Structures are given as structure tokens and as C-alpha cells.
Amino acid sequence: MADIHQSVPMVATEEELAEMIFREYAAYLEQVGVRYSYRQRAPFYVYVPLTNIDKSFTHVCRYRRGEIQICDYCGICYTGIRLANRVAKAIRERSGSDDIVVERYGEKFELDIYHTIQYTGIEALHQAVLDVAHVADFGFGIGKEMLGEQFVR
């Protein structure tokens, strides 16, 4: 008689897959010397050293349907929606990233990056994290250039 465990494959839930991916990514980051913070069922943040900002706070979000969303922000505009939209447009045009959105928080406007990738492996995930962090860095430089002290991070 065959063992049922041999004939029925184990299927991991998305939560379990996310935890496996995040543990593997944490090990990869330790190997390449990149700082991060992560605890099971907590946000996963990668701190990439950058040029215009000291370091990114790039958020690697939960795995769902084979995709991972990577988030960061360029900065906060204290100028109103019209100028915030102009800065976002300039960042999109000059960086080639369509992932920039303007979100309102009271009287300030945050320029956020929401980039979704199909998960294909740890190195591709890390490259996407680096890409988002560099857009945040580049975007902060553009925001500072356009708005000066009215653009902060």
C-alpha cells in the first residue's frame, strides 16, 4: 500500500511561500552585506545606501498570486497638489518609471513608488528592490531641485 504523503504533493499557502521567500531573501542580503529589517509576519524593509538620500526604506510587501509589490517614497511636498503632481510627472519622465503616485496626507503630498513584479527568484527580486530604491533617490533629487526646502524625506 502506497504512503499517502508520497502520492499527494504538499501545496504551500501564499503566506507560507511569502515566509520562505523572505527568509531566503534575508539570507541573501546578509550574504551581500545589505542591511534589512524583518520579523515573521512583520514588514520587510531593505536599507539601500544611496546618493541623494542617506538610505532607502524600501518595503518588500507580501507575496500574492506569484507577485511581490515593492514600495518606497521619493519625498513629501509641502506645496499643494499642483506642484506635487508636477514633481511626480518630472520624476516619471526623467526616470522612465510609471510607478510614481501622489498620495495626500492632510496638507502634505507624498510621492510614492509602487512597483509590482512577478516573483522569479531572489536575485531578480533584489534587482527590483535596488531599482525602486534608485528611483526614490533620483526622485528625491528632482523634488529637491524643483521645490527646495518644501520637499523633504
N, C-alpha and C positions, 0 to 999 in steps of 0.2 A: 504494500500500500504506500502510495506516494505521500510525502510530507506536504501539507497544505502550504507551508511557507515557501517551498520550492516552486510550486505551481502558480501561486498568486503573487505578482510583483507588488512591492511596497510603493505606495504613492505618497509623497510628502505634500503637506499643505503649503499654501503660499507663505504662511507665517514661518514654517519650518525651513522652507527654501530661503527666505529672506535671512533668517538667522545663520544658515550655513554660508550664504554669500557674504554676509557682514563679517563673520568670523574669519573667513578666508581673506577678505579684503583687509581686515585689521592685521593679519599675519603678513600680508604683502606690504602694507605700509610700514610696519616695523622693520621688515627686511630692507626696504629702500630708504628708511630714515625720515619718513614724513610723519609729523605729529597728527594725532586724531583723538577724538573722544567718543567712546561708545560703551554702553552697558546694554545688556539684553533688554529688549523692549523699550529702549530709550533712543533719542535721536543720535544719528551717526554724523559727526562733524569732522571735516578734514581741514587742517590749517596749513594752507599752501603759502610759503613766503613769496611776496610779490614786490613790485617796484613802487607803485603809487600809493598802495595801502600796505601796512605792515605785514598782514597775513589775511588770507581769506577765512571765512567761516562757512565753507561750502557744506551744505546739508545734503547727505545722500538719503533719500526718502525710501519708504517701503517698496518692496518688490511686489508688483501686481500684474497678473496676466503676462508675465515674461518681460515686463518693463520696469525700469527704475527711473524715478524722477530725481534730478539734481538741481538744487536751488542755491542761490546766493543773492546778494544785492549790490548794486553799484553805489548807492548812497541815497541820501534823503534831501529833497528840495524843500526849502522854506519860502518859496517864491510864488506859489499858486500853481494851478493845474496847467495853464497855458505854457508856462516856461518848463514845467516838468515834462510835458508832452514833447516840447521842442528838444530838450536834452535827450529823452528816450529815442526820439527819431534820429538824432545825430549819432547816438550810440549804435542803433540798428544799422544805419547806413555805413558808418565807418568800421564797424566790427564784422559786419556780414551776418550778425545773429538776429533772428526774428523772435528770440525768446524773451525779449525785454517787455515788461508790463509796468504800468504805473498804478500803484495802489495808494489809496487815500487813508491816512490815519489822522483824524482830527484836522488840523490846519497844515499838516505836512504831507508830502507825497514821496513815497519810497519807490525807487526804480529797482524792480526785482527781476531776477532771471529764473525762469522755469524751463528746464531742458529735460526732455524725456528720451531715454534710449532703450533700445531692445537689448536685454542682457545677453552678451555673447561670451563673456569671460572677464577675469579680474583685470587684465592689462587694458582691455578696451574700456572698462568701467573707469579705471584710473585716468586714462587719457581724457575721457569725457569730463571727469572732475577737474582736471587741470585746465581744460578748455573753458569751462564755466568760470573757474577762478580767474583766469586771464581776461575773460570778458568783463568780470566785475572790476578788476584792476584797471583795464583800459577805459571802461565806462566811468569809473571814478575820476580818472584823469580828464576825460571830456567834460564831465559835470563841473569839476573844479575850474577848468578853463573857461567854461561858459558862464558860471554863476559865482565863482569865487567863494567867499565865506558863507554864502547862502546854500552851499552844497556840502554836506558833511557825511561822514560814515562813522 
